[in-house]
C-alpha cells in the first residue's frame, strides 16, 4: 500500500510503497477513507512527541474508513462496516475501565498502541523490510491501517468520511473537554484561548452545553472571525487576557480552556476565572516546562484540570457526536478547510503550521 512515512525529524514525509500484514487475533484492517492532519502529528514530525522515538514511522490518527478484513475472535465489526478509528480503545477490564475512566485505560493493548505497536509488541507495517511503528497504534496517513478491535466505532453508511474522521480527535477533544471534563452548566460564561481546530470545537461544546457568554481569544484575527461563526459571543485579540476578560465578565469567567499549550497562556487563563472557577488545560505544553501560577488564586477555590482526548469513552461519545452532526447541531463541514490527496500531505502540513486552515483532511479514493 501507499503510506506517508516519517524517516527523519524536521523533514517532510515520504509517500512510498510499504508492506502491511493481515490483522492478527482481535485486530481489524481498515481501508482509510479520510484522515485529518492534527497538531499532534506535526509535533511528532518535529521530534517533540514522547511516543515517537523510533523511525521509520507512519503518522496519522484522526481517521475514518471501511473495515476490509478482521482477525480471529473479532465480533464487533465485520467487513464492509463504516467506522471511525478512536484514539483509545478501552479494554473494559483494567482498574481504570472498571472505575469508568475509559480514557485512562491501562490494558496491555492500549499501552502498546500508545507506543506504536500491537499488543504483542510487533507492528503490522514494514518499510524496506524494517518494522515501522504507527501513531498511537493507528498510522492513518496510509491507505490501510491495522488496529485493535475496540478502536473501531461503527457509523452510519451515509455519514461522510471527510467530516466523520474529525470526530476521532479534534472534535471529541474539544467538545469532550467542555462536556466531560469541566461539565459546563447552562447559562455560564466560558473563555476559549486558542481558536484553531480543537479550540473551535471547545466553542461548539460550550454552545451545546448552553453557555450564554462564550469569549474567544487568539492572536490571529482570522481565527477569531471563525470562532464567532462557530458560536462565540465575544472575540478578544489577546494582549492582557485577565483584564480583557474582566471587561466582558466582571470578576472573571466560570470556565476557561487553554488550547494553546503555552505555559504562560495557561496561567493567564487561570487568572481570568472568577473565584470557584475552573480552568482546563487542553493544549499540550512542552515537556519539562514548569507552569507558574499566582498562589493566592488557588485559595479562592479555583480549579486547574487537565484532559486527555476530552476524557472520552469513544463507544459512547463518538456516536453521540455523529448524531449531533447529522441533526445539524454540530458544524463539521466548515471545519474542513481543504481536502488533499496523500501525495500533497506535506503541503497540508505546511498549511496547518501557518495557521491558514481549521483542518486539512487527506482523502483517499
N, C-alpha and C positions, 0 to 999 in steps of 0.2 A: 504494500500500500504506500501512498504518499504521506509524508509527515513533515512538519517543520521541526527541525532538530537543532537544539542548542548544543554547539560544540565548544563554545568558549564564552566567557563572560565579557560584557561590554562589546559585543559584536552581534550582527544580525543573525537570525536563524537561517538554516539552510533547508530549503524544500527539496526532499530527495526520497528515493525509494528505500523502504525499510521492511523488515520481516515482522509478521505478527502471528502469534500462535493461536490455536483454538482455545476456547475457555476451558479451564480446569473445573474440578468439583466446586459447586457453589459460586461459579463465575458466569458472567454474561458478556458476549461480544456485541457491541452496539455499533451500527453504521452511523457515524456522526453526520448530522444534517446542518447544524449551526453551532458556533462556539463564540462567545463574547471574548473580547480582549480586555482583561482585567488588570488593574494596577498591581495585583499580586504577581501576575506573570512577568510584568516589567521589572518589578523588584527582584525577581529571580534572575532575569536576564542580566541585571547589574551586579549579581553576586551578593545580594543583600538579604537573601532568604535563607533561614536556617534549615529549610528542608531540601535545598538544592546544593549538594556538595559534590556529587559525582557526575561526571559527564561521560558520554552524551546523555541528553535529557530531552524529553518531549513535554512541552508546557501545554497549558490549556486545561481549564476545569469548569468553566461556565457553559454547559452544553446540553443539547437535546438531540435525540435521534431515534432510530428504529432498531429494535432487537433483531440481530441477524442470526445468532445461534446461542445456545445455552449449554452449560456444563452439567455433569451428573448432579442430581439432587436439587436442581433449581425448579421451584414450583410456582413462584410468584409472578413470573413473566414468561412469555413464550415468543418464538419468532413471529415478527410482524407487529408486535406491540410498539406503540409510540411511547417514549419515556423521556423524562428529564433525568439527567445524572446528578444526583445530590452530592454535595461536597463531603457529607459524612453519612455513612450508612450504619446506624446503630445496631449492635449485636443483640440487644434486648436481654442480655444475660449477666453483664458485669455489674459491679456495685453501683455505678452511676446510672446505668439504664434502669436498674431496679428501683432507684430513687426518683425516676422520672427525668433525670438530667441527661437526656439522649444526646445533646450536643457535646457532652463531655465523655462520651463512650470511650472506655479504655480496653475494649475487647481486642484480641490479637490481630484480627483483620483490619480494624480501624487504625491501630498503631502502625501496622506495616504500611497501610496506604499513605499515611502522613509522610513516611519516608520514601514513598515512590515505588513500593514493591507490593506483591501479592502476599497473602497470609503466610505462605511457605518461605518467604524471603527472596523468591526469584521474581523475574519480570517476564512479561509476555512479548516484549518488543526487543529486536536486535538491530543494531546499526553496524554494518560491516562485520557482522559476527559477534559484536560485543553487546552485552546486555545494556539496555537503556531504561533508566527509571522514568517515571511519569509524575506529573504534578498531582499531588495528593491522591495518587493511585488512579488517575484518570488519563491525562495526556490527550486532550481533545483537539489539539492543533494537528489533527490527523484524520484520515478517512475512517478509521475504526478505533475503538478503544475496548479493552477487556477490563471489566470492573467487577467488584463484588456484588452479588445479587441485591443486598439491602440498599445499595446506592441507586437502584433503578426505581423510579416512581412513575407509574403509568399516567398518561394524559389522554384526552380525547383525540381521536384521529383527525378531527378537523381543526385542531389548535395549531397555529403557525409556529414552526420550529424557531424562526429567527427572533421571535419575541419570547417564546417559552424558555429558551436557553437562559435568558436574563434572570429568570426566577431563581436559578440554581445558586447564584452568588450575590450579585449586586442588589437585586430586589429583596431577596429573603434576608440579607444582612441589614439593609436599611429599614425595611418595614418591621422586621423582627426586633431590631433594637428598640423601636417605639412600642410595639405591642407586647413582646415577650419580656424584655429586659426592664425598661423604665415603667411599663404599664401606664402609659399616658392616659389621663382621665378626660372625659368630655368637659369642654369649657375652659381648659387650661391654656397656659402660654408656653410656647416652645421656641428654642433657639437652635438653628442648624448652622454649624460653621463648616464650610467646605461644601460646595454645591456641584460636585462632579456627579458621576453616575450613581454612586452609593448615596451621596447627600440628597440628590433629588428624590430618592426612594425613602429617605428619612422624612422629607417633606410630605410625600404621599402617605406615609404611615401616619403622620400627625393628622392629616386630613381624615383618614379612615378612623382614627381614634376620637375624632370630634373636637380637637383643639381649635380654639377660636382665634388665637393670636399665634401666628407662625412667622418668626423672624428668620430670614435667610441672610447669612453673612459670608462674604467671599472677597478676594482681592481682584476678581475679574468681573467687570460689568456684564459681559455676555452670559456668564453663569447665573448671575442674579436675575437677569431677564428670564432665563429658563425656569428658575425657581419660582418666580411669580406665576408663570404659566402652569406649573405643577401644583399650585395652591398656596404658596407663601403670601401672607398678607402684608409683610413689610420686607424691605431689602436694605442691607447695610453694606457699604463698601468699607471693609474693616480697616480701622486705624486705631481706635481706642475702644475695644469691644465692651467692657463693663459700662463705660459712660454712655456709649451709643445705645446699648440695650436699655439702660436705665431711662433714657429719654422716650422710649417706646412703652416700656412697662415699668412703672415706678417700683423700685425695690428689687427688680430682677425677675427673671422668668421662673416658671415652675420646673421646667426641664430644659437641659442643654445637651446637645450632641456634638462632639468634636469628631469630624470625619476627615481631618487633615493629617493626623499622625505627627503633628508638630508639638513637642512638649510645651513650649511657651503658649501656644494657642489653647491647649487643654487647660492650662492654669487660668487664662483669661475667660474661657467659657465657664469654668467653675466659679469664678468671681462674679460672673454675670447672672448667677442664680440667686433667688431670694432665700432667706432662712428656711430650712426644711426642704430646699430644692434638691433635684437630682441631676447629676451630670454623668453622661455615658460616653466612654472612650470607644469610638467605633473604628477610627483610623489607627493603624498600627505604627507606633513610634519606633525610631531606630533603637536597635538593641544596645543596652549599656548606657543609654542617655537618661539621666535622672529627671524626674518631674518635680518641680518646686512649687509648693502651694503655700499660701498665707495661712498659718496655723489657726489664727483667730476665726477664719471662716468655718472651720470644722466644728467649732463649739456651738454654732447655730444650727446643728443637726443637718448640715448639708451632706449629701452622699455622693461618692465617686464610685462608679461602677465600670467594669469592662464587659466586653462581649466577644463571642466567637461565632461568627456566622449568624448573628441575630438570635443566638441561643435557640435555634430552630430544631424542631422534630420534623424532618423532611416529609415523612409519610403523612403527617398531619397538616403541615403548613403549606407545602407546595400545591396540593390540590385546592386548598382554600384560596391561595393567591391566583391560581389559574382561573378559578371560578369568578373571583373579583374582576379579573381582566375581561373575561367573556361577558360579564354583566355590565361592563363599561365603567366600573368603579375604580379601576387601576389602569393608568395610562402606561402601556409598554411601547406602543408604536412610536411615540415621539422620543423615546429613549434611544432608539436606533438611529444614529446619525449617518451611518454608511454600512453598506454590505459589500464585502470584498471576497474574491476567491482566495484560496490558500496561497497561491503564488504571490499575492500582494500583501501578505501578512506583515511584512516589515514596514510597509507604508502605513498600515493601520496602526502599528505600534508607534510610529512617529507622530501620527495624528493624536493619539492618546497622550503621549508625552507633552505635546504642545498645548494640551487642554482645548483642542479645537473641536472635540466631539464629546457627546454624552456617553455613547457607547459605539464602538466599532464591532461589527459581527462578521466573522468568517463563515461563509455559506458554502455548502457542498452540493453538487448536482445529485 
